């Protein structure tokens, strides 16, 4: 009987916990700005803010949100732009909160008596640090445009000193929040300090002008793992600022070269964050040759799915698909598991067929492809078929290669990956022709069922 009671009690507690976790957050607010504009709600994802909702205030400025939070932690609300701290403010939600506030020009104020203890502490901290926050983030307003490091640096150091006792007597009873608030303060201080340095100012600080607060900022306090920066709304920007500050304190300019990125990577202790720095740098590249150079040196740091997605986006953007441009150097396994790279195929005119076992139009071309291959036997044309079937269908692919006696070189790309991104392939089959030097002839050739393909191959073969 006791066992049943314990089990029931545990079930009851779990049910209550789930019920609490599923409670929505309710936000009611009043926009009191000179200009009416949408109010946006953001979540924090990988050190950046991502918009999840937007509300157009009424004629009287009223707005509201009701949503179920994805996680317990910081969210951002305001009228500011994506990835910009100006007019965007941090709040803490876990579910069940009722946030009531007014959004004013360059600040906010909590209203009513429904606000959580956590958001009251965040509001108190914002008020405590508001002068520095405003001078750092609102850098082009009439009140701040003439603020220079001469005034800001001592005030920044003074705020950092005072902040050490700010949380005294402010425990909320939420241990997770109370612990994280210490890091939030540390992050805010570092962000305000570095953002001031790396945004427009009428007077720039030299190496010798930086005081002890700046010199004692330690990258290990922020970047030992991803937790600190990935949970902070401006985390990736703070990472970039810390890297730039490292150069500043040495009295040198940030080096936008391979050697500069190597130094940045050595400065940051966490491999995933190293990958974020690589992504940031590669997104600024404008030439595909530079992209391949950086990828060869720093590709080992591109670890996470978002980093790989950004890498593919850069590659696709910089890809030169005109005749005479170098082919993308793919590397895929054949039916026996041996890796085959495009660069290994130089010396042959290469016909690439991008296809899949589920693609009816692809399969309709197979008889014509076999016929063309037979007709061109003994020439320097190499037929390469690349399957974009997913990994789960690899056995199906192998069976079809064997049962249908598919010729040429059969490779498995494991889904729509780098090849499809590079050549901007959105539909299959896709046939492409490359010359003996591995240069593009066309990335959208006629299909084997069209006699023009054979004519094209013979023309490329005849080229000296």
Secondary structure, 3 states (H helix, E strand, C coil): CHHHHHHHHHHHHHHHHHHHHCCCEEEEEEEECCCCCCEEEEEEECCEEEEEEEECCCCCCEEEEEECCCCCEEEEEECCCCCCCCCEEEEEECCCCEEEEEEECCEEEECCCCCCHHHHHHHHHHHHHHHHHHHHHCCCCCCCCCCCHHHHHHHHHHHHHHHCCCCCCCCCCCHHHHHHHHHHHHHHHHHHHHHHHCCCCCCCCCHHHCCHHHHHCCCHHHHCCCHHHHCCCCHHHHHHHHHHHHHHHHCCCCCCCHHHHHHHHHHCCCHHHHHHHHHHHHCCCCCHHHHHHHHHHHHHHCCCHHHHHHHHHHHHHHCCCCCCCECCCCEEEECCCCEEEHHHHCCCEEEEEEECCCCHHHHHHHHHHHHHHHHCCCCCEEEEEEECCCHHHHHHHHHHHHHCCCCCEEEECCCCCHHHHHCCCCCCCEEEEECCCCEEEECCCCCCCCCHHHHHHHHHHHCC
